[in-house]
Amino acid sequence: MLSRPVRWLPVTLGVFQGPLDLLLHLIEENEIDIYDIPIAQITDQYVGYLRAMEELDLEIASEFIVMAATLMEIKTRMLLPKPRAEAGDEPAPDPRRGLVDMLLEYRRFRELADHLGNLHSAQCKRFARGAAGAAGETQVELGDLSLYDILQTGRRLADKHRPVFSKIVRESVSVRQKMAELMRAVARAARNQAVLFSHFVRSAVTRREVVVAFLALLELVRRRRLRAEQDGLFGDVRIFSARRRNTGTAEG
């Protein structure tokens, strides 16, 4: 088994077409024999990659999670002590065999796809020249126009329709700002009425803004300026002033 340490891959999930593509990349990156995969090392790197995606708040497709569970199962089976073989008994099957077969088949299809893609790219660079005087060929009369005149016209059209680029500045929302907004929302609520967290963040444009609002709520609860309640798992969070007693709910 290789002793190379686990490395965080500086890529995004969209680079890989599926879990087998990611596994094959790890095997090639570590120069591993596909017929003798160090399953513990590959599992650690694969799970580490998914954790990196979670930290970046990126969605992970379900098939990647299923493959992680499969790798952990194979790793567990290989760690279990093997039963003592009796004379004449066939050796126990390698738990990695099914995974190796899938990887080999996937690699063959990927190589074929790459070959077809290269052929398509090469063909796109070619332009078939028709035979002179072919049926249906249209002759274009340029009249007094010269090649220079045509080029000048093309330049004027290109300048006229030149795309306009503008810089988009990403608005930054701080925890402090959200804390102030939360306090104002609770202050506007009727006496002893709660503000629903879902209503408070319904105008949020990005997921980042929702996360910042939640962090602001936790900080205000920690400072004992607000009080939060939840009926059950995945239920909406009701927010109260720490000085009030809840009797109802109000939309924030």
C-alpha positions, -999 to +999 in steps of 0.1 A: +000+000+000+013+034-009+022+058+019+016+090+000-004+115+022-039+125+013-040+156-008-069+181-013-076+183-050-079+220-063-108+211-086-146+213-086-171+185-088-182+196-122-148+185-137-157+149-132-185+132-151-192+107-123-178+088-094-158+064-116-142+094-134-131+108-100-118+073-089-099+069-121-083+103-117-071+095-082-056+062-094-038+079-123-027+108-101-011+085-076+003+061-103-015+031-088-019-003-104-056-005-112-055-043-105-041-037-070-058-007-056-048+004-021-084+008-011-077+025+023-057+053+006-082+058-023-111+058+001-095+085+023-087+107-007-122+102-022-140+111+011-116+140+016-126+153-018-163+152-009-156+170+024-138+197+005-169+201-017-191+204+014-169+231+029-172+251-004-210+247+000-213+229-034-240+203-042-227+167-044-246+143-067-261+113-050-240+088-071-208+103-056-221+096-021-232+060-031-196+054-043-182+067-011-203+042+008-192+014-015-155+022-010-160+022+028-177-012+026-148-026+006-123-011+030-141-027+059-143-061+043-106-060+035-098-051+072-117-081+085-097-112+093-098-138+065-111-173+075-086-201+075-086-219+042-089-256+042-069-278+018-085-278-016-107-248-010-107-220-035-093-186-023-118-161-012-128-136-039-111-102-038-136-075-025-121-051-050-128-072-080-162-057-089-148-022-086-118-030-108-141-044-135-162-012-135-131+010-137-116-010-166-149-008-185-153+029-178-117+036-189-123+018-222-155+039-229-137+071-219-108+064-242-132+057-271-151+089-263-118+109-263-109+094-297-142+103-312-140+138-298-105+142-314-119+130-347-148+155-345-124+184-336-102+175-366-132+173-389-145+207-378-113+223-390-118+211-425-139+227-452-149+206-482-143+224-514-169+217-540-162+210-577-160+239-600-192+245-619-212+221-597-250+221-602-268+247-581-236+268-576-244+305-573-221+331-587-218+363-567-210+394-588-189+419-568-193+447-594-169+476-586-163+464-551-128+455-542-116+431-515-104+462-495-139+477-497-154+445-483-129+444-455-136+479-445-173+473-444-167+443-422-146+463-398-173+491-396-200+465-388-178+448-362-171+482-345-207+491-345-218+458-328-188+455-305-200+439-272-201+461-242-186+446-210-194+458-176-180+448-142-204+432-118-196+440-082-207+412-058-226+427-029-211+417+005-234+411+034-219+410+068-230+392+100-232+426+117-257+439+091-279+409+095-278+412+132-292+447+130-319+437+105-330+408+128-332+431+158-353+456+137-376+428+125-382+416+160-388+451+173-414+457+145-433+426+154-464+429+175-461+425+212-452+389+222-453+379+185-425+357+169-407+364+137-403+333+115-368+328+102-381+316+068-400+348+064-369+368+074-347+353+047-374+350+019-359+381+002-324+367+002-308+365-032-281+340-026-275+310-004-246+329+012-270+356+025-291+329+041-261+314+058-250+349+071-285+355+084-284+322+103-250+331+118-263+364+129-292+347+146-269+324+165-247+353+176-277+372+189-290+341+208-255+337+223-256+373+235-290+366+250-306+394+229-329+371+211-345+338+218-352+310+192-376+281+194-383+252+170-412+227+173-394+198+157-367+186+133-367+208+101-394+229+116-394+267+111-375+287+137-395+312+157-375+342+169-385+363+200-370+391+219-352+378+249-373+401+271-407+388+258-428+358+264-441+341+232-478+339+226-481+339+188-463+342+155-458+372+132-442+373+097-408+389+096 
